[in-house]
Each structure stands twice: as C-alpha cells, then as structure tokens.
Amino acid sequence: CGMHRSDDAGRSWVEITEGLPSDFGFAAAAHPHDRDSFYVIPLDPGHGRCMPEGRAAVWRTSDAGATWQRLDRGLPQRDAHLGVLREGLAIDTLDVPGLYFGTSTGQVFASADEGENWSEIASYLPAISSVEVAVLA
C-alpha cells in the first residue's frame, strides 16, 4: 500500500506516503495545471475504512509528495466516520480548480479554492461510489 510517484513514465517508483496519517485508501486527484500538486484522502484500514480519528480532511502536496498539508476548514472534525471510495474525489479544470468528494454515507463536499475551504453541498444520498465533474463554458 501507500502513495507512490513516478518521474520516468512508470519505469521506477518512489514512495511518497511519509507525512500522511495512513498508507491506506487514497481517493486521489491530480491538479490540472501544476504537475507537482496532488490531492489524496487517506483512510484508516482498521476502523471501518473511514477517515483517521473521525476527522475529515483532504491532503495536498504541492512539491511532488515531499510534504503534505491537511486541508480541513469547513469539514466535520468530530465523529466524521466518512469513507471515500477510490473514485470518490474529483477536481475540475478552472483556473483555480475546485475539488469535490462523495462519501459512503451519502454526503458531497466541495471546495472552490483548491481545498482551502469546504462546504457540504449535498447530503442524505445513497453511498457515493464515484464523483465526476465537468466545466461548461
């Protein structure tokens, strides 16, 4: 398990999990304009495959995995036993990309500012397996 990066079209791989709260889960999305920026949602494999410590967060690297930043402003921080499936995180292609993720408990969260601030935009849905976004001009 873990998060890995390749700089040579997949011939070799470097693990970049250090700094994340878990080496399991990983709904993931690449920044559309910055090749060194990437977003992941690690899960706790031992407690129902939910976000670690019951605190919702998306994690961002802006230096190709050398460091990770926890993004949780506006997300639930108590009893947030939310699971996010592998295809449950998406990013749009706007100049300042928006991020979206859906949970196995039927919520959808969105950020219009690269993950800095989050809002719940839907709830009481069935479990969400996949999130897709499109920008209409």
C-alpha positions as CSV (number, residue, x, y, z in Angstrom):
1,C,0.0,0.0,0.0
2,G,1.0,3.6,0.2
3,M,1.2,6.5,-2.3
4,H,3.9,6.4,-5.0
5,R,5.2,8.7,-7.7
6,S,7.0,8.1,-10.9
7,D,9.1,10.7,-12.7
8,D,10.0,8.5,-15.7
9,A,6.7,7.3,-17.2
10,G,6.4,4.4,-14.8
11,R,9.9,2.7,-15.1
12,S,10.6,3.4,-11.4
13,W,8.6,4.5,-8.4
14,V,9.2,6.5,-5.2
15,E,7.0,6.1,-2.2
16,I,5.6,9.5,-1.0
17,T,3.4,8.3,1.9
18,E,5.5,9.9,4.6
19,G,3.6,12.8,6.2
20,L,0.2,11.2,5.6
21,P,-1.8,9.8,8.5
22,S,-2.3,6.4,6.8
23,D,-0.8,4.4,4.0
24,F,-4.3,3.1,3.0
25,G,-7.2,4.3,1.0
26,F,-6.4,7.1,-1.4
27,A,-9.1,8.6,-3.4
28,A,-6.8,10.8,-5.5
29,A,-6.8,13.7,-7.9
30,A,-4.1,15.4,-9.8
31,H,-4.0,19.2,-10.1
32,P,-4.9,20.1,-13.8
33,H,-2.3,22.9,-14.1
34,D,0.5,22.0,-11.7
35,R,2.3,18.7,-12.1
36,D,3.7,18.8,-8.5
37,S,0.3,19.3,-6.8
38,F,-1.8,16.3,-5.9
39,Y,-4.7,15.6,-3.6
40,V,-5.5,12.4,-1.6
41,I,-7.9,11.1,1.0
42,P,-6.2,8.6,3.3
43,L,-8.4,6.2,5.3
44,D,-7.9,4.2,8.4
45,P,-7.8,0.5,7.4
46,G,-8.6,-0.7,10.9
47,H,-11.8,1.2,11.8
48,G,-14.3,0.7,9.1
49,R,-12.1,2.2,6.4
50,C,-13.0,5.8,7.4
51,M,-11.1,9.0,7.7
52,P,-8.5,8.7,10.5
53,E,-9.5,9.8,14.0
54,G,-13.1,10.6,12.8
55,R,-11.8,13.9,11.4
56,A,-12.5,14.7,7.8
57,A,-9.6,16.0,5.6
58,V,-8.2,16.1,2.2
59,W,-4.4,16.1,2.0
60,R,-2.4,18.2,-0.6
61,T,1.1,18.1,-1.8
62,S,2.5,21.0,-3.8
63,D,6.0,19.6,-4.0
64,A,5.5,16.2,-5.6
65,G,5.0,14.4,-2.3
66,A,7.9,15.7,-0.3
67,T,5.5,17.3,2.2
68,W,1.7,17.1,2.7
69,Q,-0.8,19.7,4.0
70,R,-4.0,18.8,5.8
71,L,-7.0,20.7,4.4
72,D,-10.0,20.5,6.7
73,R,-11.5,24.0,7.0
74,G,-15.3,23.5,6.8
75,L,-15.2,19.7,7.0
76,P,-16.6,17.8,10.1
77,Q,-13.9,17.3,12.8
78,R,-15.9,15.2,15.3
79,D,-17.3,11.7,14.7
80,A,-16.7,12.1,10.9
81,H,-16.6,8.4,10.2
82,L,-16.7,9.0,6.5
83,G,-15.4,6.6,3.9
84,V,-14.4,7.8,0.4
85,L,-14.0,5.2,-2.3
86,R,-11.1,5.3,-4.8
87,E,-13.0,7.2,-7.4
88,G,-14.8,9.5,-5.0
89,L,-12.6,12.5,-5.3
90,A,-12.6,14.8,-8.4
91,I,-11.0,18.1,-9.5
92,D,-12.3,20.5,-12.2
93,T,-10.2,22.4,-14.7
94,L,-10.9,26.0,-13.8
95,D,-8.0,28.4,-13.4
96,V,-8.4,28.0,-9.6
97,P,-9.5,24.3,-9.5
98,G,-12.5,23.2,-7.5
99,L,-12.4,19.9,-5.6
100,Y,-15.3,17.6,-4.8
101,F,-15.7,14.3,-2.9
102,G,-18.5,12.0,-2.1
103,T,-18.8,9.7,0.9
104,S,-20.0,6.2,1.6
105,T,-22.6,7.8,3.9
106,G,-24.1,10.0,1.1
107,Q,-22.6,13.4,1.5
108,V,-20.9,15.5,-1.2
109,F,-18.4,18.2,-0.2
110,A,-16.9,20.9,-2.4
111,S,-14.2,23.4,-2.4
112,A,-13.9,26.3,-4.9
113,D,-10.4,27.3,-3.8
114,E,-8.1,24.2,-4.2
115,G,-9.2,22.7,-1.0
116,E,-8.6,25.6,1.4
117,N,-12.3,25.9,2.4
118,W,-15.0,23.2,2.2
119,S,-18.8,23.1,2.2
120,E,-21.3,20.2,2.2
121,I,-23.3,20.6,-1.0
122,A,-25.5,17.5,-0.7
123,S,-26.5,15.0,1.9
124,Y,-28.8,12.1,2.6
125,L,-27.9,10.5,-0.7
126,P,-27.1,6.8,-1.2
127,A,-23.5,5.8,-0.9
128,I,-21.4,7.6,-3.5
129,S,-19.0,5.4,-5.5
130,S,-17.7,7.9,-7.9
131,V,-17.6,11.7,-8.4
132,E,-17.2,13.3,-11.9
133,V,-17.1,17.0,-12.7
134,A,-17.4,18.9,-16.0
135,V,-16.8,22.6,-16.7
136,L,-19.3,24.1,-19.1
137,A,-18.2,27.3,-20.8
